Amino acid sequence: TIDRTNGVKGKLENTFNGIGETMLVANEGNGGITVNGDVLNNGSGALNILNNNEEESSILVTAGSLIQNTQGALNVVNKGGNGINVAGTVNNKNGSLILDNQNVNAGITIESTGHVSNSKGGNILVHNIGNGGTIVKGIITALQNEIDILNDNSDVIIGDNTSNDNYINAVNNNVNITCLLYTSPSPRDRSLS
């Protein structure tokens, strides 16, 4: 079921095998998207989780919950002021996986119980433009392709002071972490223009 207060509870599943069909879970109102169960796309198209409310809302994947796509891209995109918080599992079996925070006042957190993974067929991209940073306390695993963490104007923090030492693991490829810090021009730079 989906309701305005509690988000997805139980199981939301697509089994339609239409070529290129997209499964969409979107929010335009207050409160954002909370996944308290499973969102499963077993069809052959993309799975898009979109929070389009720019107010104090978020995408929250609670502990024990699962967002999973079988074939095609898995996109989790947030425009809300409280960012993306993954305490459960976000998994793409065959295709790219993108966590994208587009709110400048928010960030992305993968909690110690959180797991972001893909099996094959595409990279994992964690992209944040918010000043809340990208915090990885849980695990990001790519079994075939690259993991790219792109963070604009804030910090990337990896670890949670536990014995877990496999926070980011690209089994057969690269891990790329890029931080773009923007500062206003210095007086010296302004005087040259």
Sequence and secondary structure as in RCSB ss.txt:
>XXXX:A:sequence
TIDRTNGVKGKLENTFNGIGETMLVANEGNGGITVNGDVLNNGSGALNILNNNEEESSILVTAGSLIQNTQGALN
VVNKGGNGINVAGTVNNKNGSLILDNQNVNAGITIESTGHVSNSKGGNILVHNIGNGGTIVKGIITALQNEIDIL
NDNSDVIIGDNTSNDNYINAVNNNVNITCLLYTSPSPRDRSLS
>XXXX:A:secstr
 EETTTEEEEEEEE    BT  EEEEE STT EEEEEEEEE SBS EEEEE   SS  EEE TT EEEESSS EE
EEE STT EEESSEEEEEES EEEEE  TT  EEE TT EEEEEESS EEEEE STT EEESSEEEESSS EEEE
EESS EEE  SSS   SEEETTS EEEEEE      HHHHHH 
